[in-house]
Amino acid sequence: MSLMARVESLKWILRELSRSKAGVTGLAMILLFLSVSLYVVAMVPISEMEKWNRLDLWLDNPPSTPPRWVTLFTGENVPETSVIESRGSEAVPLGEASGIYDIEATIRYDFHYDDFPSSLILSITATYHKGQPSVHVTWEKPDGAKITLVDQMLPSLPGEPPYVAATRFYLSTDPDVKMRLSGYIYEETGLMQPIEGIMPEKVLFSEIASGSHLEDAKPLKGRYRLRVSLRGFDERDRIDAVKLSIGGKVHGLIGTDSYRRDLLLGILWGTPIALLVGLLTAAVSTFSGLILGAVSGFYLGAVDEVIQRFTDFMMSIPALPILILLSFLLKPSIWNIILLLALFGWMGVCKVARSMAIQLRGEAYVEAARSMGASDTWIILHHIMPQLLPYMFAQAALTVPSAIISEAALSFLGLGDPSIVTWGKILHDAQIAGAAVNNYWWWVVTPGILIALVALSFSLLGNALDRILQPKLRR
Amino acid sequence: MEAREITLGYLRFLLRRAATLVFIALLATTFTLMLVGGFGVMDRLIIAEIRRGARQEVILNPKLQGLPREEIERRIDELAQERILTAGLDKPFYQRMPKYLLQVLTWDFGSAQFLTSDSGSTRVKDIIFERLPRTALLFTTGSILSVLSGLAIGLSMGKRPGGLLDRSMTGFAMISYSLPLWWTGMLMILIFSTRLRILPPGGFISVPPPENPILYGLDVLRHMLLPLGTMVLVSFGGMAYITRNIIAGIFQQDYIFAARARGIPERIITYRHALRAASPPIVTIAGFSIVFSIFGAIISETVFNWKGMGLLFWEAINVQDVPVLLGLTYVSIFLYILLIFLLDLTYAFLDPRFRAAMG
């Protein structure tokens, strides 16, 4: 087939495709997923994706929190996650030649929600040179109430100065903090509260005065201040960073999982990976099926017999259990998984390509080419394969959904590539965390819908192409 | 005379199919064994089991009580080494293959590393065969329901191609084909169990189980509703679509027009004429699509905490219990090939020529 003819036939296919509503929908969806993938690969570096497996990097986020947009439906005004950072002031000497220096850092937070935050984490990084500086943290409410949250020494570190101490206070769960808050409540209201019953977010973000009931405490709106003061023994001492992470009751576009990871990252990076798995598996399996089928149908005889018996064999063994065993035995990398999926995906194509090749080998131009001394390989490459190729696009598109769904199943079972994040793996984590039973719907629904949509888009396109191309080849 | 020949012909066909499938089962098992042996997994497992046995024996031996720790360890090593030689593990793997193959073919899958059956057995065979009936119960019921509902809807679709039902169900079939069954299961739990609280999220029976046998049965049924519903929801669209295509083709045939012209009621045309001609291809295609999807469906047991083979796959992978995983693979191969044979049998039986011959 000449180049012109090929361009013409491509144009014809596109024209026919534009008449099929399903085909256009499928193509549009695929283009959308492709552009998302390109965007992700270009804009979100792989190093970002690798953070997915570093659970220690996600501590600022609240665990198992629904996405932000739910408030549009519930109409509730609930806090979002916010992380506020601040640096310390210059060291101020406490009196002349006392050798004692004060450093301060203040965090201001405007709180205007109708619900309490879900968690509070305070991180302080300080550099010191002599002795063990003390750290003092005070919480100031809009109504002027002041509560001491932390009053302790920085840890003594080994080695030479300067020492850099990074300390993290989990204010929501810290027993010391709870103890202090219990004392605060007693002072204000005269009520004795068991330490276990104290919810620091509630105490810190509401007005507590005599006669107020803790059970139905309302959030107090206004500006809150968190003051960190460090008392050190060297003028070079400083507070490098103070960070207050206020965990929201809603978080981000897709919410978080129980490991506090922002699901948006996993969902975004899952897109190029799903497409890679689907397209590469389809390409490899369709191409191998095409070659085997063409060879089988062209030569017939013993070659055909061997190839066909092997095809039958592959069709009579259960793919998934053997895939499970193989991915369990092999090093689970994404490339191995693609190869394994392709290993079990070429048989249908082979059967179709064979029956077409049998028809084509009897055509006059094949006879003519042979009479002019063309070799078998030449005929297969120049007369058989180009005829089969357009049909194979439909076959390839129809292979993509099963490849994506199978990969998702393997990842769901915990056999995915551990170094990357896939939608199936997100669902694996969701299953382990009991997301469905615990009503973490955002964690279950999003990755699954995307798997289904990507699979659907390729089915739509594949079926449309199939319908267009089949009559042409039958002619 | 002719009838006899046809019967014999089908028997020959079935025998040939059976022989081919037995051969395929053998080949697949050998192939799997070679893979497992090639990765050295078999040897590791056998050595681990021998060492475990040797340790038990030495520690429980009253004569050796009170010996110092190192001495006991040395005795264990010695005994294990001796047994490893007796087991022929010094020989290359391919020489030991026939023995292992025989073991697998006689359902001797050895002992599990971590998992046990409910009755407390550590034998892989016991663990798997305890799970098998539960999977069969769920899967068979689900398949029958999917096929029946798909058949009913596909019939209506095929009689009026291009109608509202036809178009909407075709769209639905395409969508349901894209849904991973296990994920749909998670979704169903979310909706019907977590949100609406009308069905249990999983399990086989309530705790404690009802004593009355009727209530017991009803309770199992209640637990089956969600997994069954999921299976039917995901697969009946595809079944309907298959039926529709075949039926639509048959309703184009001349003999249907002829039957209509003779004034035969539409109901009889549908059930006697069309469905009879349609059933063999429907059974083949629907049967194969069910068999192809069986292991995908079985995985959904994980989601529903249904203690069948699918959940066992999940458990074996999570605790890295290799013998159980191997046993599951072999059983899956046998099961799959058995199902294909049953399909052949059904197909032959539904073929009108064969049925006529059987009288």
Contacts between the chains, C-beta under 8 A, distances in Angstrom:
chain1	res1	chain2	res2	distance
A	22	B	174	7.7
A	312	B	24	7.9
A	313	B	24	5.7
A	313	B	27	6.5
A	313	B	28	7.6
A	316	B	21	6.8
A	316	B	24	4.8
A	316	B	28	7.8
A	316	B	336	7.6
A	316	B	337	6.2
A	316	B	340	6.0
A	317	B	24	7.0
A	317	B	28	4.6
A	317	B	333	6.0
A	317	B	336	6.8
A	317	B	337	7.7
A	318	B	294	7.4
A	318	B	295	5.8
A	318	B	332	5.1
A	318	B	333	6.2
A	318	B	335	7.8
A	318	B	336	3.9
A	319	B	295	7.6
A	320	B	295	3.7
A	320	B	296	6.3
A	320	B	299	7.7
A	320	B	332	8.0
A	321	B	295	5.8
A	321	B	313	7.7
A	321	B	328	6.5
A	321	B	329	4.9
A	321	B	332	3.7
A	321	B	333	7.1
A	321	B	336	8.0
A	322	B	32	7.0
A	322	B	329	6.5
A	322	B	332	8.0
A	322	B	333	7.7
A	324	B	313	6.4
A	324	B	317	7.2
A	324	B	325	7.3
A	324	B	329	7.4
A	325	B	32	6.9
A	325	B	35	7.7
A	325	B	36	7.7
A	325	B	325	6.3
A	325	B	326	7.1
A	325	B	329	4.6
A	326	B	35	7.1
A	328	B	317	6.6
A	328	B	322	7.7
A	328	B	325	6.1
A	329	B	35	6.9
A	329	B	36	7.1
A	329	B	39	4.9
A	329	B	41	6.3
A	401	B	177	7.2
A	401	B	178	5.8
A	405	B	178	7.6
A	405	B	180	5.2
A	405	B	296	7.5
A	408	B	180	5.7
A	408	B	183	7.7
A	409	B	180	6.5
A	409	B	182	7.0
A	409	B	296	6.3
A	409	B	299	5.9
A	412	B	180	7.7
A	412	B	182	6.3
A	412	B	183	7.9
A	412	B	299	7.2
A	412	B	302	7.9
A	413	B	299	6.9
A	413	B	302	7.7
A	413	B	313	6.6
A	413	B	314	6.1
A	413	B	317	5.4
A	414	B	314	7.8
A	414	B	317	5.3
A	414	B	318	6.1
A	415	B	317	6.4
A	427	B	183	6.2
A	427	B	186	7.2
A	430	B	186	7.2
A	431	B	186	7.1
A	431	B	302	6.7
A	431	B	303	6.6
A	435	B	186	7.4
A	436	B	186	4.4
A	436	B	187	7.6
A	436	B	189	4.1
A	436	B	190	4.8
A	436	B	193	7.7
A	436	B	194	6.4
A	436	B	201	7.0
A	436	B	303	7.2
A	437	B	189	6.5
A	437	B	193	7.1
A	437	B	194	6.0
A	437	B	201	5.1
A	438	B	194	7.6
A	439	B	190	7.1
A	439	B	194	4.8
A	439	B	195	7.2
A	441	B	190	5.5
A	444	B	183	7.6
A	444	B	186	4.9
A	444	B	187	6.6
A	444	B	190	5.9
A	445	B	187	6.9
A	445	B	190	7.6
A	448	B	179	7.9
A	448	B	180	6.9
A	448	B	183	3.9
A	448	B	184	7.8
A	448	B	186	7.0
A	448	B	187	6.7
A	451	B	178	7.8
A	451	B	180	6.0
A	451	B	183	6.8
A	452	B	175	7.4
A	452	B	178	4.6
A	452	B	179	5.1
A	452	B	180	7.3
A	452	B	183	7.7
A	453	B	178	7.5
A	455	B	177	7.7
A	455	B	178	3.7
A	456	B	174	6.6
A	456	B	175	6.1
A	456	B	177	8.0
A	456	B	178	4.0
A	459	B	174	5.7
A	459	B	177	6.1
A	459	B	178	6.0
A	460	B	174	6.7
A	463	B	174	7.3
